[in-house]
Each structure stands twice: as C-alpha cells, then as structure tokens.
Amino acid sequence: MQVTDVKIYLRENDKLKAFATITLDDCFVIRGLKIIEGNKGRFVAMPSMRKKDGTFQDIAHPINNETRMMIEEMVFNAYEEALASGEQTTDETDEAHEEME
C-alpha cells in the first residue's frame, strides 16, 4: 500500500496546524487527518468521532508502526511544502473540516 496523494488544508490555529486528506493506491481516500502541535511536538491525528460518553474513537488508523510512520512522513512533507509555498489551500470540504474541529 502506498500513499499516492496528500492534500493539506492549512489552519491559523495555535494547536491545529492543518487538516490532511490522503489517497491510498490511487483508489481509497481518507479525510480528516489533523496535524496538531502538541506539548511534545507535532503529530498526525487520525480521523475520529466523538462517542456518546464524550471520548473520541478513531474512524480509520494504521494497524502497525511502519504504516503509521509512512503516513506521517508523507503528511509532514506535504505540510512543509504547503508552508513553504505560502499558499492557503481550501476547497469545498472546508465546512466539513470546520465541523470536525
């Protein structure tokens, strides 16, 4: 499995730096990944939803560290490129991203 496309949607927020959408093998899309600046550094949070008890559960996530590291590397590289270009990427899914924040 390969990450074949990454789209970054920058945010102007202290903790939430961007949303990401990844495509796997040119045939499966995962939206709602978040690039977050945490207390111990930056990390990629997988898409999640709030459960009735107020906790969050990942909707999609890698099963092993190798896959997680590959996804993080691709997302962080695309994020750095988006920052370097100075371009604010937006699309029609911005409203859905705002709802997830």
Secondary structure, DSSP 8 states (H G I E B T S, - for coil): --EEEEEEEE---SSEEEEEEEEETTTEEEEEEEEEEETTEEEEE--EEE-TTS-EEESS--SSHHHHHHHHHHHHHHHHHHHHHT-----TTHHHHHHH-
